[in-house]
Amino acid sequence: MARKHAGGGGSWRSGPTRVLRLVAVAYLSAAASLLFWSHAPMLLGWQPRVVVSGSMLPTIRPGDVALVGAATPGPQTLPPGRIVLVRDPSRGTGYYLHRVRRYDPAGKVVTRGDANDVDDYPAVDPAQVAGQLRLVVPLVGLPMLWWQEQAWLRLAVLAGVRWSSLVLALGLRRPR
């Protein structure tokens, strides 16, 4: 009759490896949840946008995914304080995400980034408002941002962490 190995020595199901496996499962679950919440609201017609600048810090950070829904500009339907996505062909992305400050006498929307000291100029025509911020999913867009910035080391580290987590979570590590 074979005896079972008692103690922590070589078993991959015990001790520190078990803790690492639980951490890996928790990490992958959190990553999957964030990915789900950054895309599932598209069923409601919301558009996901990766934030690329720090103009809305500390409210919204670069690498966050902003989910934007339809909006009807106007003091009653889109009051000051709301965050809007504005079409702006002069910007690299063609859009920017800023807070509504007020409406000028001509009915144009005056916006400003939370991290900025002055209002955006010129005020935007209501037709340029592409939508209103509905939800922010943190960090999910960082890999895309790193890709655009050619931050290869960060991407390699992230890939290594994800691969290692997957191997640990699925128990694919061979016992010694």
OpenMM code with the backbone's topology and positions (N, CA, C; nanometers):
from openmm import Vec3, app, unit

residues = "MET ALA ARG LYS HIS ALA GLY GLY GLY GLY SER TRP ARG SER GLY PRO THR ARG VAL LEU ARG LEU VAL ALA VAL ALA TYR LEU SER ALA ALA ALA SER LEU LEU PHE TRP SER HIS ALA PRO MET LEU LEU GLY TRP GLN PRO ARG VAL VAL VAL SER GLY SER MET LEU PRO THR ILE ARG PRO GLY ASP VAL ALA LEU VAL GLY ALA ALA THR PRO GLY PRO GLN THR LEU PRO PRO GLY ARG ILE VAL LEU VAL ARG ASP PRO SER ARG GLY THR GLY TYR TYR LEU HIS ARG VAL ARG ARG TYR ASP PRO ALA GLY LYS VAL VAL THR ARG GLY ASP ALA ASN ASP VAL ASP ASP TYR PRO ALA VAL ASP PRO ALA GLN VAL ALA GLY GLN LEU ARG LEU VAL VAL PRO LEU VAL GLY LEU PRO MET LEU TRP TRP GLN GLU GLN ALA TRP LEU ARG LEU ALA VAL LEU ALA GLY VAL ARG TRP SER SER LEU VAL LEU ALA LEU GLY LEU ARG ARG PRO ARG".split()
positions = [
    Vec3(0.0847, -0.1168, 0.0000),
    Vec3(0.0000, 0.0000, 0.0000),
    Vec3(0.0895, 0.1235, 0.0000),
    Vec3(0.0618, 0.2142, -0.0902),
    Vec3(0.1440, 0.3358, -0.1008),
    Vec3(0.0997, 0.4373, 0.0028),
    Vec3(0.1988, 0.5030, 0.0599),
    Vec3(0.1673, 0.6062, 0.1585),
    Vec3(0.1548, 0.7400, 0.0881),
    Vec3(0.0609, 0.8181, 0.1313),
    Vec3(0.0468, 0.9536, 0.0789),
    Vec3(0.1538, 1.0411, 0.1404),
    Vec3(0.2022, 1.1309, 0.0609),
    Vec3(0.3062, 1.2218, 0.1080),
    Vec3(0.2440, 1.3238, 0.2033),
    Vec3(0.2888, 1.3252, 0.3254),
    Vec3(0.2392, 1.4227, 0.4226),
    Vec3(0.3390, 1.5360, 0.4325),
    Vec3(0.2905, 1.6550, 0.4324),
    Vec3(0.3805, 1.7701, 0.4435),
    Vec3(0.3795, 1.8512, 0.3167),
    Vec3(0.4463, 1.9645, 0.3237),
    Vec3(0.4384, 2.0611, 0.2148),
    Vec3(0.5357, 2.0378, 0.1032),
    Vec3(0.6422, 1.9649, 0.1215),
    Vec3(0.7500, 1.9478, 0.0269),
    Vec3(0.7197, 1.9635, -0.1195),
    Vec3(0.6853, 1.8571, -0.1901),
    Vec3(0.6794, 1.8627, -0.3346),
    Vec3(0.5408, 1.8754, -0.3945),
    Vec3(0.4390, 1.8781, -0.3169),
    Vec3(0.3052, 1.8818, -0.3738),
    Vec3(0.2686, 2.0196, -0.4265),
    Vec3(0.2204, 2.0243, -0.5504),
    Vec3(0.1840, 2.1517, -0.6126),
    Vec3(0.0508, 2.2043, -0.5601),
    Vec3(-0.0205, 2.1248, -0.4846),
    Vec3(-0.1502, 2.1661, -0.4320),
    Vec3(-0.1412, 2.2203, -0.2897),
    Vec3(-0.0232, 2.2398, -0.2386),
    Vec3(-0.0110, 2.2807, -0.0995),
    Vec3(0.0664, 2.4100, -0.0854),
    Vec3(0.0569, 2.4656, 0.0333),
    Vec3(0.1386, 2.5788, 0.0747),
    Vec3(0.1348, 2.6994, -0.0164),
    Vec3(0.2531, 2.7558, -0.0433),
    Vec3(0.2632, 2.8805, -0.1192),
    Vec3(0.2037, 2.8709, -0.2597),
    Vec3(0.2139, 2.7555, -0.3236),
    Vec3(0.1594, 2.7406, -0.4584),
    Vec3(0.0078, 2.7545, -0.4579),
    Vec3(-0.0538, 2.7026, -0.3542),
    Vec3(-0.1998, 2.7138, -0.3441),
    Vec3(-0.2408, 2.8607, -0.3293),
    Vec3(-0.1669, 2.9360, -0.2500),
    Vec3(-0.1943, 3.0790, -0.2336),
    Vec3(-0.1743, 3.1517, -0.3658),
    Vec3(-0.0633, 3.1198, -0.4343),
    Vec3(-0.0384, 3.1814, -0.5653),
    Vec3(-0.1495, 3.1495, -0.6642),
    Vec3(-0.1977, 3.0266, -0.6579),
    Vec3(-0.3070, 2.9869, -0.7480),
    Vec3(-0.4338, 3.0671, -0.7189),
    Vec3(-0.4642, 3.0864, -0.5917),
    Vec3(-0.5811, 3.1674, -0.5549),
    Vec3(-0.5645, 3.3126, -0.5982),
    Vec3(-0.4452, 3.3668, -0.5830),
    Vec3(-0.4170, 3.5034, -0.6277),
    Vec3(-0.4336, 3.5124, -0.7793),
    Vec3(-0.3844, 3.4119, -0.8508),
    Vec3(-0.3968, 3.4106, -0.9964),
    Vec3(-0.5431, 3.4069, -1.0393),
    Vec3(-0.6225, 3.3239, -0.9738),
    Vec3(-0.7657, 3.3158, -1.0059),
    Vec3(-0.8339, 3.4497, -0.9758),
    Vec3(-0.7999, 3.5112, -0.8641),
    Vec3(-0.8589, 3.6417, -0.8290),
    Vec3(-0.8203, 3.7476, -0.9316),
    Vec3(-0.6932, 3.7494, -0.9721),
    Vec3(-0.6472, 3.8459, -1.0729),
    Vec3(-0.7210, 3.8260, -1.2046),
    Vec3(-0.7283, 3.7020, -1.2517),
    Vec3(-0.7963, 3.6756, -1.3790),
    Vec3(-0.9450, 3.7070, -1.3711),
    Vec3(-1.0067, 3.6804, -1.2569),
    Vec3(-1.1485, 3.7125, -1.2390),
    Vec3(-1.1719, 3.8628, -1.2442),
    Vec3(-1.0855, 3.9393, -1.1782),
    Vec3(-1.0979, 4.0854, -1.1800),
    Vec3(-1.0772, 4.1392, -1.3208),
    Vec3(-0.9763, 4.0882, -1.3912),
    Vec3(-0.9498, 4.1334, -1.5281),
    Vec3(-1.0672, 4.1003, -1.6197),
    Vec3(-1.1219, 3.9812, -1.6065),
    Vec3(-1.2365, 3.9418, -1.6897),
    Vec3(-1.3588, 4.0274, -1.6581),
    Vec3(-1.3799, 4.0568, -1.5315),
    Vec3(-1.4932, 4.1403, -1.4914),
    Vec3(-1.4810, 4.2812, -1.5500),
    Vec3(-1.3624, 4.3400, -1.5400),
    Vec3(-1.3416, 4.4734, -1.5962),
    Vec3(-1.3608, 4.4724, -1.7479),
    Vec3(-1.3114, 4.3702, -1.8131),
    Vec3(-1.3278, 4.3589, -1.9576),
    Vec3(-1.4755, 4.3450, -1.9935),
    Vec3(-1.5471, 4.2650, -1.9172),
    Vec3(-1.6910, 4.2484, -1.9406),
    Vec3(-1.7633, 4.3822, -1.9268),
    Vec3(-1.7385, 4.4539, -1.8173),
    Vec3(-1.8092, 4.5790, -1.7923),
    Vec3(-1.7682, 4.6913, -1.8871),
    Vec3(-1.6553, 4.6770, -1.9535),
    Vec3(-1.6173, 4.7790, -2.0511),
    Vec3(-1.6809, 4.7536, -2.1873),
    Vec3(-1.7371, 4.6332, -2.2067),
    Vec3(-1.7969, 4.6018, -2.3367),
    Vec3(-1.9458, 4.5679, -2.3320),
    Vec3(-1.9936, 4.5108, -2.2241),
    Vec3(-2.1348, 4.4715, -2.2146),
    Vec3(-2.2316, 4.5880, -2.2345),
    Vec3(-2.2007, 4.7082, -2.1839),
    Vec3(-2.2959, 4.8187, -2.2036),
    Vec3(-2.3164, 4.8601, -2.3496),
    Vec3(-2.2373, 4.8048, -2.4404),
    Vec3(-2.2608, 4.8330, -2.5823),
    Vec3(-2.3976, 4.7801, -2.6249),
    Vec3(-2.4498, 4.6816, -2.5508),
    Vec3(-2.5838, 4.6309, -2.5794),
    Vec3(-2.6897, 4.7397, -2.5590),
    Vec3(-2.6569, 4.8391, -2.4746),
    Vec3(-2.7471, 4.9519, -2.4509),
    Vec3(-2.7215, 5.0665, -2.5480),
    Vec3(-2.6261, 5.0470, -2.6394),
    Vec3(-2.5927, 5.1517, -2.7343),
    Vec3(-2.4820, 5.2441, -2.6869),
    Vec3(-2.4200, 5.2111, -2.5758),
    Vec3(-2.3107, 5.2944, -2.5241),
    Vec3(-2.1827, 5.2617, -2.6004),
    Vec3(-2.0999, 5.3644, -2.6216),
    Vec3(-1.9736, 5.3485, -2.6922),
    Vec3(-1.8573, 5.3465, -2.5929),
    Vec3(-1.7685, 5.2474, -2.6003),
    Vec3(-1.6497, 5.2519, -2.5143),
    Vec3(-1.5421, 5.3393, -2.5785),
    Vec3(-1.4765, 5.4219, -2.4995),
    Vec3(-1.3669, 5.5081, -2.5445),
    Vec3(-1.2536, 5.4985, -2.4444),
    Vec3(-1.1336, 5.4706, -2.4923),
    Vec3(-1.0177, 5.4688, -2.4041),
    Vec3(-0.9714, 5.6124, -2.3845),
    Vec3(-0.9554, 5.6515, -2.2599),
    Vec3(-0.9104, 5.7867, -2.2273),
    Vec3(-0.7594, 5.7924, -2.2496),
    Vec3(-0.7151, 5.8908, -2.3300),
    Vec3(-0.5732, 5.8979, -2.3654),
    Vec3(-0.5003, 6.0171, -2.3035),
    Vec3(-0.5739, 6.1103, -2.2449),
    Vec3(-0.5058, 6.2264, -2.1858),
    Vec3(-0.5455, 6.2418, -2.0399),
    Vec3(-0.4728, 6.3267, -1.9700),
    Vec3(-0.4988, 6.3513, -1.8287),
    Vec3(-0.5827, 6.4751, -1.8038),
    Vec3(-0.6538, 6.5236, -1.9042),
    Vec3(-0.7290, 6.6483, -1.8863),
    Vec3(-0.8458, 6.6358, -1.7888),
    Vec3(-0.8881, 6.5135, -1.7572),
    Vec3(-0.9995, 6.4950, -1.6639),
    Vec3(-0.9542, 6.4392, -1.5289),
    Vec3(-0.8223, 6.4429, -1.5032),
    Vec3(-0.7724, 6.3998, -1.3723),
    Vec3(-0.8267, 6.4902, -1.2629),
    Vec3(-0.8574, 6.4437, -1.1472),
    Vec3(-0.8438, 6.3069, -1.0982),
    Vec3(-0.9672, 6.2206, -1.1231),
    Vec3(-1.0699, 6.2759, -1.1863),
    Vec3(-1.1951, 6.2023, -1.2071),
    Vec3(-1.1769, 6.0820, -1.2985),
    Vec3(-1.1114, 6.1055, -1.4120),
    Vec3(-1.0907, 6.0009, -1.5118),
    Vec3(-0.9430, 6.0027, -1.5486),
    Vec3(-0.8809, 5.8838, -1.5477),
    Vec3(-0.7369, 5.8744, -1.5734),
    Vec3(-0.7085, 5.8167, -1.7119),
    Vec3(-0.5927, 5.8499, -1.7673),
    Vec3(-0.5534, 5.7845, -1.8928),
    Vec3(-0.5502, 5.6331, -1.8725),
    Vec3(-0.6066, 5.5609, -1.9691),
    Vec3(-0.6146, 5.4153, -1.9592),
    Vec3(-0.7489, 5.3658, -1.9097),
    Vec3(-0.8304, 5.4554, -1.8544),
    Vec3(-0.9666, 5.4167, -1.8165),
    Vec3(-1.0505, 5.4045, -1.9435),
    Vec3(-1.1560, 5.3244, -1.9376),
    Vec3(-1.2503, 5.3166, -2.0488),
    Vec3(-1.3752, 5.3935, -2.0077),
    Vec3(-1.4088, 5.4944, -2.0881),
    Vec3(-1.5287, 5.5742, -2.0636),
    Vec3(-1.6402, 5.5191, -2.1515),
    Vec3(-1.7533, 5.4873, -2.0911),
    Vec3(-1.8691, 5.4410, -2.1665),
    Vec3(-1.9631, 5.5589, -2.1838),
    Vec3(-1.9898, 5.5903, -2.3096),
    Vec3(-2.0638, 5.7111, -2.3445),
    Vec3(-2.1965, 5.6725, -2.4078),
    Vec3(-2.3053, 5.7300, -2.3540),
    Vec3(-2.4383, 5.7075, -2.4080),
    Vec3(-2.4888, 5.8322, -2.4776),
    Vec3(-2.6028, 5.8199, -2.5413),
    Vec3(-2.6626, 5.9322, -2.6137),
    Vec3(-2.6930, 6.0479, -2.5198),
    Vec3(-2.6919, 6.1688, -2.5758),
    Vec3(-2.7211, 6.2885, -2.4967),
    Vec3(-2.7912, 6.3908, -2.5847),
    Vec3(-2.8788, 6.4669, -2.5219),
    Vec3(-2.9439, 6.5787, -2.5881),
    Vec3(-2.8980, 6.7052, -2.5184),
    Vec3(-2.8090, 6.7819, -2.5835),
    Vec3(-2.7567, 6.9020, -2.5192),
    Vec3(-2.8655, 7.0048, -2.4898),
    Vec3(-2.8561, 7.0643, -2.3730),
    Vec3(-2.9488, 7.1679, -2.3290),
    Vec3(-2.9411, 7.1813, -2.1789),
    Vec3(-2.9696, 7.2990, -2.1255),
    Vec3(-2.9576, 7.3206, -1.9804),
    Vec3(-3.0422, 7.2246, -1.8961),
    Vec3(-3.1572, 7.1805, -1.9461),
    Vec3(-3.2409, 7.0890, -1.8681),
    Vec3(-3.2039, 6.9425, -1.8911),
    Vec3(-3.1655, 6.9070, -2.0126),
    Vec3(-3.1368, 6.7673, -2.0454),
    Vec3(-2.9919, 6.7289, -2.0198),
    Vec3(-2.9009, 6.8261, -2.0253),
    Vec3(-2.7587, 6.8013, -2.0030),
    Vec3(-2.7028, 6.9191, -1.9232),
    Vec3(-2.7351, 6.9244, -1.7929),
    Vec3(-2.6984, 7.0416, -1.7114),
    Vec3(-2.5480, 7.0520, -1.6862),
    Vec3(-2.5022, 7.1698, -1.6463),
    Vec3(-2.3622, 7.1862, -1.6093),
    Vec3(-2.3223, 7.0839, -1.5022),
    Vec3(-2.1999, 7.0353, -1.5142),
    Vec3(-2.1499, 6.9331, -1.4229),
    Vec3(-2.1412, 6.7963, -1.4868),
    Vec3(-2.2186, 6.7725, -1.5906),
    Vec3(-2.2132, 6.6436, -1.6601),
    Vec3(-2.0896, 6.6382, -1.7492),
    Vec3(-2.0421, 6.5188, -1.7758),
    Vec3(-1.9252, 6.4999, -1.8617),
    Vec3(-1.9729, 6.4527, -1.9983),
    Vec3(-1.9213, 6.5199, -2.1036),
    Vec3(-1.9667, 6.4911, -2.2392),
    Vec3(-1.8493, 6.4547, -2.3310),
    Vec3(-1.8808, 6.3784, -2.4343),
    Vec3(-1.7864, 6.3472, -2.5408),
    Vec3(-1.8142, 6.4452, -2.6544),
    Vec3(-1.7106, 6.5194, -2.6929),
    Vec3(-1.7261, 6.6233, -2.7948),
    Vec3(-1.6466, 6.5845, -2.9183),
    Vec3(-1.7100, 6.5956, -3.0364),
    Vec3(-1.6391, 6.5743, -3.1630),
    Vec3(-1.5495, 6.6942, -3.1894),
    Vec3(-1.4224, 6.6670, -3.2160),
    Vec3(-1.3284, 6.7745, -3.2467),
    Vec3(-1.2252, 6.7214, -3.3451),
    Vec3(-1.2450, 6.7491, -3.4750),
    Vec3(-1.1537, 6.6957, -3.5756),
    Vec3(-1.0098, 6.7461, -3.5621),
    Vec3(-0.9876, 6.8534, -3.4863),
    Vec3(-0.8520, 6.9061, -3.4716),
    Vec3(-0.7678, 6.8217, -3.3758),
    Vec3(-0.8292, 6.7317, -3.3005),
    Vec3(-0.7560, 6.6456, -3.2072),
    Vec3(-0.7206, 6.5138, -3.2751),
    Vec3(-0.6154, 6.4537, -3.2274),
    Vec3(-0.5674, 6.3287, -3.2856),
    Vec3(-0.6710, 6.2180, -3.2849),
    Vec3(-0.7482, 6.2079, -3.1785),
    Vec3(-0.8498, 6.1026, -3.1677),
    Vec3(-0.9824, 6.1445, -3.2305),
    Vec3(-0.9969, 6.2746, -3.2582),
    Vec3(-1.1216, 6.3250, -3.3149),
    Vec3(-1.2268, 6.3575, -3.2105),
    Vec3(-1.1953, 6.3331, -3.0831),
    Vec3(-1.2898, 6.3555, -2.9737),
    Vec3(-1.2157, 6.4006, -2.8494),
    Vec3(-1.2900, 6.4600, -2.7567),
    Vec3(-1.2385, 6.4806, -2.6211),
    Vec3(-1.3538, 6.4690, -2.5234),
    Vec3(-1.3184, 6.4348, -2.3995),
    Vec3(-1.4151, 6.4118, -2.2925),
    Vec3(-1.3936, 6.5206, -2.1878),
    Vec3(-1.4895, 6.6143, -2.1749),
    Vec3(-1.4775, 6.7230, -2.0772),
    Vec3(-1.6124, 6.7480, -2.0102),
    Vec3(-1.6062, 6.8244, -1.9023),
    Vec3(-1.7247, 6.8554, -1.8237),
    Vec3(-1.7949, 6.9798, -1.8780),
    Vec3(-1.9287, 6.9758, -1.8797),
    Vec3(-2.0072, 7.0938, -1.9183),
    Vec3(-1.9967, 7.1957, -1.8058),
    Vec3(-1.9519, 7.3172, -1.8404),
    Vec3(-1.9399, 7.4254, -1.7407),
    Vec3(-2.0650, 7.5122, -1.7394),
    Vec3(-2.1095, 7.5463, -1.8600),
    Vec3(-2.2270, 7.6330, -1.8731),
    Vec3(-2.2669, 7.6392, -2.0193),
    Vec3(-2.3744, 7.7096, -2.0452),
    Vec3(-2.4188, 7.7366, -2.1821),
    Vec3(-2.4052, 7.8855, -2.2049),
    Vec3(-2.3462, 7.9236, -2.3187),
    Vec3(-2.3318, 8.0672, -2.3458),
    Vec3(-2.4643, 8.1225, -2.3994),
    Vec3(-2.4768, 8.2557, -2.4133),
    Vec3(-2.6041, 8.3146, -2.4594),
    Vec3(-2.6508, 8.2638, -2.5961),
    Vec3(-2.5577, 8.2190, -2.6789),
    Vec3(-2.5943, 8.1680, -2.8114),
    Vec3(-2.6375, 8.0212, -2.8064),
    Vec3(-2.6351, 7.9605, -2.6870),
    Vec3(-2.6760, 7.8205, -2.6724),
    Vec3(-2.5641, 7.7213, -2.6942),
    Vec3(-2.4419, 7.7705, -2.7109),
    Vec3(-2.3281, 7.6796, -2.7280),
    Vec3(-2.2826, 7.6259, -2.5920),
    Vec3(-2.2191, 7.5104, -2.5956),
    Vec3(-2.1777, 7.4416, -2.4737),
    Vec3(-2.0336, 7.4817, -2.4396),
    Vec3(-2.0142, 7.5330, -2.3184),
    Vec3(-1.8809, 7.5680, -2.2695),
    Vec3(-1.8336, 7.4514, -2.1833),
    Vec3(-1.7181, 7.3941, -2.2200),
    Vec3(-1.6650, 7.2773, -2.1500),
    Vec3(-1.5274, 7.3080, -2.0915),
    Vec3(-1.4842, 7.2197, -2.0021),
    Vec3(-1.3503, 7.2325, -1.9436),
    Vec3(-1.3111, 7.0972, -1.8853),
    Vec3(-1.1861, 7.0614, -1.9030),
    Vec3(-1.1326, 6.9420, -1.8381),
    Vec3(-1.1117, 6.9702, -1.6906),
    Vec3(-1.1343, 6.8719, -1.6059),
    Vec3(-1.1197, 6.8913, -1.4612),
    Vec3(-0.9785, 6.9336, -1.4221),
    Vec3(-0.8780, 6.8918, -1.4982),
    Vec3(-0.7393, 6.9261, -1.4663),
    Vec3(-0.6959, 7.0584, -1.5294),
    Vec3(-0.7845, 7.1216, -1.6053),
    Vec3(-0.7496, 7.2456, -1.6750),
    Vec3(-0.7934, 7.3674, -1.5946),
    Vec3(-0.7206, 7.4778, -1.6113),
    Vec3(-0.7508, 7.6010, -1.5385),
    Vec3(-0.8482, 7.6931, -1.6117),
    Vec3(-0.8640, 7.6722, -1.7413),
    Vec3(-0.9499, 7.7614, -1.8201),
    Vec3(-1.0495, 7.6799, -1.9015),
    Vec3(-1.1608, 7.7454, -1.9364),
    Vec3(-1.2620, 7.6820, -2.0202),
    Vec3(-1.2061, 7.6577, -2.1602),
    Vec3(-1.2614, 7.5557, -2.2271),
    Vec3(-1.2216, 7.5278, -2.3650),
    Vec3(-1.2715, 7.6412, -2.4543),
    Vec3(-1.1907, 7.6739, -2.5545),
    Vec3(-1.2291, 7.7792, -2.6485),
    Vec3(-1.2103, 7.7261, -2.7887),
    Vec3(-1.3029, 7.7473, -2.8750),
    Vec3(-1.4313, 7.8144, -2.8552),
    Vec3(-1.5348, 7.7177, -2.7963),
    Vec3(-1.6459, 7.7766, -2.7528),
    Vec3(-1.7575, 7.6943, -2.7050),
    Vec3(-1.8058, 7.6084, -2.8216),
    Vec3(-1.8583, 7.4903, -2.7907),
    Vec3(-1.8954, 7.3970, -2.8973),
    Vec3(-2.0436, 7.4036, -2.9302),
    Vec3(-2.0704, 7.3826, -3.0552),
    Vec3(-2.2081, 7.3748, -3.1034),
    Vec3(-2.2704, 7.2480, -3.0459),
    Vec3(-2.3966, 7.2521, -3.0048),
    Vec3(-2.4600, 7.1316, -2.9488),
    Vec3(-2.4525, 7.0097, -3.0408),
    Vec3(-2.4452, 7.0312, -3.1711),
    Vec3(-2.4363, 6.9185, -3.2651),
    Vec3(-2.3032, 6.8444, -3.2523),
    Vec3(-2.2021, 6.9073, -3.1935),
    Vec3(-2.0718, 6.8435, -3.1744),
    Vec3(-2.0691, 6.7512, -3.0530),
    Vec3(-2.1689, 6.7590, -2.9677),
    Vec3(-2.1742, 6.6715, -2.8495),
    Vec3(-2.2166, 6.5322, -2.8966),
    Vec3(-2.1227, 6.4374, -2.8841),
    Vec3(-2.1459, 6.3015, -2.9323),
    Vec3(-2.2118, 6.2122, -2.8282),
    Vec3(-2.2124, 6.2547, -2.7025),
    Vec3(-2.2743, 6.1734, -2.5987),
    Vec3(-2.2344, 6.2188, -2.4601),
    Vec3(-2.2921, 6.1498, -2.3622),
    Vec3(-2.2695, 6.1809, -2.2205),
    Vec3(-2.2054, 6.0612, -2.1523),
    Vec3(-2.1110, 6.0869, -2.0621),
    Vec3(-2.0462, 5.9803, -1.9869),
    Vec3(-2.1487, 5.9082, -1.9004),
    Vec3(-2.1502, 5.7756, -1.9100),
    Vec3(-2.2421, 5.6942, -1.8302),
    Vec3(-2.1700, 5.6106, -1.7249),
    Vec3(-2.0495, 5.5625, -1.7592),
    Vec3(-1.9782, 5.4724, -1.6699),
    Vec3(-1.8293, 5.4781, -1.7028),
    Vec3(-1.7451, 5.4669, -1.6001),
    Vec3(-1.6000, 5.4600, -1.6196),
    Vec3(-1.5515, 5.3253, -1.5675),
    Vec3(-1.4794, 5.2526, -1.6524),
    Vec3(-1.4200, 5.1253, -1.6127),
    Vec3(-1.2693, 5.1494, -1.6024),
    Vec3(-1.2138, 5.1384, -1.4819),
    Vec3(-1.0727, 5.1745, -1.4631),
    Vec3(-0.9756, 5.0748, -1.5253),
    Vec3(-0.8657, 5.1283, -1.5759),
    Vec3(-0.7457, 5.0542, -1.6160),
    Vec3(-0.7556, 4.9652, -1.7394),
    Vec3(-0.8736, 4.9327, -1.7853),
    Vec3(-0.8882, 4.8345, -1.8927),
    Vec3(-0.8195, 4.8780, -2.0213),
    Vec3(-0.8142, 5.0067, -2.0470),
    Vec3(-0.7547, 5.0552, -2.1707),
    Vec3(-0.6040, 5.0735, -2.1661),
    Vec3(-0.5410, 5.0459, -2.0516),
    Vec3(-0.3962, 5.0653, -2.0412),
    Vec3(-0.3160, 4.9888, -2.1469),
    Vec3(-0.3466, 4.8615, -2.1747),
    Vec3(-0.2681, 4.7935, -2.2788),
    Vec3(-0.2747, 4.8648, -2.4142),
    Vec3(-0.3902, 4.9162, -2.4519),
    Vec3(-0.4007, 4.9885, -2.5782),
    Vec3(-0.3177, 5.1169, -2.5744),
    Vec3(-0.3234, 5.1855, -2.4610),
    Vec3(-0.2453, 5.3075, -2.4440),
    Vec3(-0.0959, 5.2765, -2.4508),
    Vec3(-0.0540, 5.1694, -2.3852),
    Vec3(0.0864, 5.1290, -2.3884),
    Vec3(0.1290, 5.0912, -2.5302),
    Vec3(0.0401, 5.0266, -2.6050),
    Vec3(0.0700, 4.9908, -2.7437),
    Vec3(0.0943, 5.1172, -2.8256),
    Vec3(0.0068, 5.2164, -2.8109),
    Vec3(0.0210, 5.3426, -2.8846),
    Vec3(0.1489, 5.4159, -2.8452),
    Vec3(0.1879, 5.4071, -2.7184),
    Vec3(0.3087, 5.4728, -2.6691),
    Vec3(0.4341, 5.3880, -2.6924),
    Vec3(0.4156, 5.2694, -2.7498),
    Vec3(0.5234, 5.1737, -2.7737),
    Vec3(0.5983, 5.1391, -2.6448),
    Vec3(0.5234, 5.1219, -2.5379),
    Vec3(0.5797, 5.0834, -2.4080),
    Vec3(0.5885, 4.9312, -2.4037),
    Vec3(0.6825, 4.8767, -2.4806),
    Vec3(0.6924, 4.7327, -2.4999),
    Vec3(0.7237, 4.6575, -2.3702),
    Vec3(0.8054, 4.7156, -2.2841),
    Vec3(0.8392, 4.6469, -2.1590),
    Vec3(0.7139, 4.6288, -2.0721),
    Vec3(0.6334, 4.7337, -2.0609),
    Vec3(0.5088, 4.7226, -1.9828),
    Vec3(0.4175, 4.6151, -2.0410),
    Vec3(0.4049, 4.6128, -2.1732),
    Vec3(0.3208, 4.5115, -2.2379),
    Vec3(0.3763, 4.3715, -2.2157),
    Vec3(0.5081, 4.3572, -2.2207),
    Vec3(0.5699, 4.2264, -2.1987),
    Vec3(0.5475, 4.1794, -2.0551),
    Vec3(0.5627, 4.2710, -1.9595),
    Vec3(0.5390, 4.2351, -1.8189),
    Vec3(0.3934, 4.1938, -1.7990),
    Vec3(0.3007, 4.2704, -1.8565),
    Vec3(0.1582, 4.2373, -1.8452),
    Vec3(0.1295, 4.1009, -1.9071),
    Vec3(0.1856, 4.0754, -2.0239),
    Vec3(0.1659, 3.9451, -2.0890),
    Vec3(0.2213, 3.8324, -2.0012),
    Vec3(0.3381, 3.8541, -1.9410),
    Vec3(0.3963, 3.7533, -1.8529),
    Vec3(0.3103, 3.7269, -1.7307),
    Vec3(0.2578, 3.8342, -1.6706),
    Vec3(0.1712, 3.8189, -1.5531),
    Vec3(0.0441, 3.7441, -1.5907),
    Vec3(-0.0147, 3.7800, -1.7037),
    Vec3(-0.1394, 3.7126, -1.7448),
    Vec3(-0.1150, 3.5663, -1.7781),
    Vec3(-0.0069, 3.5376, -1.8498),
    Vec3(0.0236, 3.3992, -1.8853),
    Vec3(0.0510, 3.3172, -1.7590),
    Vec3(0.1315, 3.3704, -1.6701),
    Vec3(0.1627, 3.2994, -1.5455),
    Vec3(0.0366, 3.2763, -1.4640),
    Vec3(-0.0499, 3.3764, -1.4586),
    Vec3(-0.1756, 3.3619, -1.3846),
    Vec3(-0.2627, 3.2536, -1.4450),
    Vec3(-0.2664, 3.2491, -1.5759),
    Vec3(-0.3464, 3.1473, -1.6436),
    Vec3(-0.2920, 3.0075, -1.6157),
    Vec3(-0.1606, 2.9922, -1.6244),
    Vec3(-0.0977, 2.8628, -1.5974),
    Vec3(-0.1255, 2.8199, -1.4533),
    Vec3(-0.1091, 2.9132, -1.3584),
    Vec3(-0.1342, 2.8800, -1.2176),
    Vec3(-0.2818, 2.8485, -1.1926),
    Vec3(-0.3710, 2.9313, -1.2480),
    Vec3(-0.5142, 2.9143, -1.2229),
    Vec3(-0.5665, 2.7821, -1.2788),
    Vec3(-0.5129, 2.7424, -1.3923),
    Vec3(-0.5605, 2.6167, -1.4534),
    Vec3(-0.4861, 2.4944, -1.4017),
    Vec3(-0.3865, 2.5183, -1.3158),
    Vec3(-0.3126, 2.4061, -1.2592),
    Vec3(-0.2268, 2.3353, -1.3624),
    Vec3(-0.1751, 2.4080, -1.4592),
    Vec3(-0.0967, 2.3461, -1.5659),
    Vec3(0.0502, 2.3258, -1.5269),
    Vec3(0.0880, 2.3758, -1.4107),
    Vec3(0.2249, 2.3597, -1.3645),
    Vec3(0.2475, 2.2122, -1.3287),
    Vec3(0.3558, 2.1576, -1.3767),
    Vec3(0.3849, 2.0164, -1.3485),
    Vec3(0.4363, 1.9987, -1.2063),
    Vec3(0.3895, 1.8953, -1.1393),
    Vec3(0.4446, 1.8677, -1.0055),
    Vec3(0.5886, 1.8217, -1.0178),
    Vec3(0.6672, 1.8499, -0.9148),
    Vec3(0.8092, 1.8107, -0.9148),
    Vec3(0.8253, 1.6660, -0.8795),
] * unit.nanometer
topology = app.Topology()
chain = topology.addChain("A")
for resn in residues:
    res = topology.addResidue(resn, chain)
    for name in ("N", "CA", "C"):
        topology.addAtom(name, app.Element.getBySymbol(name[0]), res)
